[in-house]
């Protein structure tokens, strides 16, 4: 069979990640990132230049997009609002609707739209498809999706809990069921996506019933630079007393908070070194991160009632054994018993709970690019 490839693009405000994926075999044929877009010291002036540079890098890897079996370009779009919850073929009308949704994700959707505009111009004869971070959580139960605010206001401005990292949560929950040799419909699970951005989900029989992120990716767990859950009164307090503007408060909570805001460092490898050297701020940042994570695990055990498996994924979740150990310490009476030797060894998909643990604990590497590529084929009916 002729190889079918999908170019997956994740366009941020100052970086553009790309990967050429074979969705049939799951193999990545080439990948890379173009960074410092638009910065004064960078030769990459804008997203047009960034994507052209990405094509050059692909060519350097021997991948000619005109003659490699490219069947689609998949674009990761963070926010689909209420309108978009399935992979969607992009045309002018859809792009206009996505532009109208930008206020829901002002830090994420505009650069994605820039990447889409440039990619459609450079690859006009290839189908372009948007895959939405919020899609997996579109059908959250109303009790989980609804904020307890004035109903008419929420409906007028599409205010609800949307959830994010959905592509990862859906992929990992499916892989966890496969690892156990069970059908997805028979498994209740908790998925912990722990990277610079971090989120948790409770998935019952393949359907998400809770997730930690909300209207925006700010809600929930403590993250690299985001605060996670915070008393909404902090906004008005800082506005009134510290005389901070709304934009500055929003920027602080998204870019200067979380582990970075507490310790001045967000890389958990360097944070560990700081803790070992006696840095009290680094220790507090780590403890706050773990405390919030444990609170969500406990809450989701209660939401699910019966839990079969808990999976760690993403950079920290996959690679930091200390975070996994500390997140689950002392939970034996809740049915979770970690095997410390398994937890500290191995790579790839693996079991790290003891044989006697009622709840199986797994490490499952995520692969959002592969999931996006396969979503693209589903739209094309191939």
N, C-alpha and C positions, 0 to 999 in steps of 0.2 A: 504493500500500500504506500502511495506517495505520502511523504511526511507533510503534516499540516501544522503550521506554526502560528502562534499568536504573540504579538508584541504587546507586553503589558507595561503601561506607563503610570507612574505615581508622581504627579507633579506637585511640588511644594513651592512655597514662596521664594526660597533661595536654593532649591535643589531639585533635580529631576532624576528619579530612579527608573531604570528600565530593565526588562528581562525578556528574552525571546524563549518561549516555552513551547514544548511539544505536549499538548494536553492529552494525547493518547498514551504516551509512555511515561509522562510525568517528568521528563528530562528537560533541564534548562540548557539551551544551546549556547546562550551568551547572556551576560548581564553586566551592569555597571551603574555608575552614578555620576552626574555632572553637578558640581557644587559651586557655591559662591555666585549664583546668578545675580547679575545687576550690581554686584559690589564694585567699588571704585578700583580695587586692585586686581579685579578679575577680567580676563579677556572675553568672558561670556556675558554679553551685555543684557540679554533678555532670553525669554523662553524659546524664541525662534532660533537664536544662536545655540541654546542648550540642546535642543532636539537635533539640530544639524550636527552638533558635536557628538551626540549619542549615536547617530547614524555612522559617523566616522569611526567611532570606537567599535561598532558592530562590524564595519568593513575590515578594520584591523584584525578582527577575530575570524575573518573569512566569511562573514555573513552578508550576502548581497540581498537586500530586502526586495529587490525587483525579481529575484530568481531563487528564492529559498523556500517557496511553498507558503508564504504568508497569506493567511485567510482572514485575519481580523486584527484590529488594534483594540485592546481592552484598557479602559481608563478607570482607575480607582477614584471615585468621588465620595467624599466623606458624608455629605448630607443630602438625602433625597426628599426630606420633608414628608408630608402625607401623600404626595403624588407618586413618588417613584420608589417602589419596593421590589421590583424585579429588574434583572439585567435589561437594559434598554438601548436600542439602536439609536444613535445620535443623528439628528437632523437639525435644521435651523430652528424649528418650532420647539423641540426638546431643549435645545441650548438656551433659547429665550426663557423658557420656564425655569431652567436651572439658575439662570442669572437672577431671576426674581426671588429665588430661594437663598441667595447669598447672605442676606442678613441673619439667617439661622446659623451660618457657619462662616463668619467674616474672615477668619484666619485661614480657612481651609479650602472653601469652594472656589473663591476667585482665582487662586493659582492653578487649580485643577482645570478651570474653564480656559485659562490661558494656554495650558498644555494641549487641551482638546482643539482649540482654535488653530494652533500651529500645526498639530499633527494632521488635522483634516486638510490643511493647505498643502503639506508636504507629501501626504499619502491620500490623494483625493479619490482614488479608485478602490480603496480597501474599506470594508465596513468598520465603522468606529462604534464601540459599545461601552456604555457606562455601567459600572458595577458599584453598588452603593454600600458603604459601611453600615448604614442603618437598616438595610433590607431585612436581615435575619430577624430583627426585633420588631418588625412592623406589626405583627399580630400578638404582641405582648397582651396578657390579660388586662382588661380595663383597670382593675384595681392596682396593677403594677405600673401601667403607663400613665395614669392620671395624677396630676398635681392637685392638691387641695386648695385651689385658688378660685376666684370668681369664674364660674363656668363660661359665661358669655365672652369674657375677656380671653380666656384660654382658647375658645373655639375661633374667635376672630383673628387671633395671631398665631394659630397653630402651635400653641404651647402644650407640650406633652413630653413624656420621657421617650426618646427615640432609641437610645443605645448606640454604641459604636464598636469598632473592631468586629463587626458582625461576620465578615468573611472568614476571619480567623476562628471565631467561636464555632461557626458552623462546620468548618473544615476539621477542627480538632475534635469536636464532639463525634463526628462521623468516624474519624480515625480511631478514637477510643473504643467505640463499639466494635470496629473491625478487629482491634487488638484483642478484645475479650472474646471474639468469635460469636458475638451476639447481634441480633438485629437492633437497629437504632431505636425502634419503637419500644423495645423491652428494657431500655437503660435510662435510669435517672442519674444525672451527673452535674458536677460543678466544674466549670472551666475557668482557670486563672491565667489570663493573658498578662504577663508581667514584663514590661519593657520600660522604655522612657515614658511611654503612655501605658497605663495599666487599667485593666477592667476585669470584672468577674461576671459570670453568668450562671444561672441555674437552668438546666435543660431537662425537661421531663418528656421521655419518649420521643426525643427529636425536636420538641417544640420548646423554645425559650419561654420561661415563665417569670424570670427576673433578670435584671442586669444592672450594673452599678452606674454606668454613665447615663446622662439624662437628655435634656434639651440640647446640651452641648457636651463635648468630651471633658468638661471641667468637673462634673459631678463624680463622686465615688471614691475610689482608692487614692491614697497619696501617690503622686507620680514624680517623675524626674524634676519637672519644673512647675507642675500644676498642684494646687492645694488639695484637690478632691473636695469631699464634703466640708461645708463651712456654713456657719450661721448666716443667713441672708442679711441679718442686721449689721454685719460687718461692713457691707457696702455703704449703707446710710451713715453709719458711725464714722467711717473714714472720710466720707464726703462732707459731713458736717464739722468734724473736729480737726481732721488733718488737712482739710480743704483740697482733697484730691479729686480730680475730675473722673468721670465715669470711664473714659478710655484708659487712664492711668491705673485705676483700680483693676480693670479687666486685664490689662497688660501684666500687672503685678501678680495676679492670681494665676495667670496662664504661663508666664515666662520667668517669674522671679520668686516662685513659691516652691512647694513640694520639698523634696530632699535637697535640691539646690538652694532653696531659700533658707533652710534651716542649717545646712552644713557648708554651703559654698562649693559643693561638689555633688554631681549627680551620677557619676560613674561608680557603680557598686564595687568594682575592684579597687579603685583608689579610696573609696569610702571605707572599705575593710582595712586598708593600710592605715588610714587616719585613726580608726577606732583602736587598732592594735598599738598605736603610738600614744594613746591616752587622750585623744581629742574628744572632749565632752560633747561638743556640738554635733560631731559626726555620730556619736553613740546615740544621742537623743533623736537625731533624724532617722536613724535606722530603727530605733524602738517605736517611733511614731508610725513609720511605714508598716512594721510588722503588726502593731496593735490594730491598725485599721484593717489590715488584711485578715487577721484572725476574726475580727468582728463580723466581716462579711461572710467568711466561711461558716461561722456559727449561724448567722441569719439564714443562709441558703440551705443549710441542713434542716432548719425549721420549715422553710418554705416548701422544700421537696418532701419532707416527712420521711421518705425512704430514699437513701442515696446509695448507688452502686459503685460509682467511680468518681474520683477527683483527679483532674489533670492539670499539670503545669505546662505552660508554653511561653513562647517569645524569649527575648534575650536573657532576662534575669531568671524567668521561670525555668528555662531549659538548662542554664549553665551555672546558676548559683545554688549550690547544695546547702549552704548555710541558711539562705532565705527559706528554702523548702523545709529544712529541719526546724527552724524557729517558728515558722508559720503553723506547723502541725504539732508542736511539742505539747505533751500533756493531754492529747485528745483521745486517748485510748478508750475512755468511757463513752465517747461519742462514736466509737467504731473505727477510729483511724489509728493505725499502728505502723509507724515508719520503720523500715529496715535501714539502719544507719550505714551499713556497709554498701547496700545497693544504692542508697541515696548519694553516696560519695564517689561512685564509680559508674563507668559505662557512658554510652552516647547513643543518640538516636532514640527511637521509641522504646520505652522500657518500663517495667514495673519496679517501683521503689518501696512499696509497702511490704510488710512481713506476710508470710504465708497465712498467718492467723488473723490478719486484719479483715474485719467485716466489710469495710469500704476499701476497694482497690485504689491505690494511688499510682498514677502514671506520669511520666514525662513524655509529651508528644510534640515534636517539632512542628511548628506551623508552616504552612506554605500558601500564603495568600495569593501569590502570583499564579500558582497552578490552579487554585480555586477560581480566580478571575478568568483564566484562559478557558477553563471548562465551562464557565457560565457563558462565555462568548459563543462557544460552539452550540450551546443549547438555544441561543437566540437565532443562530443561523440554521438550526435544524439539521446539524451534521453530526 
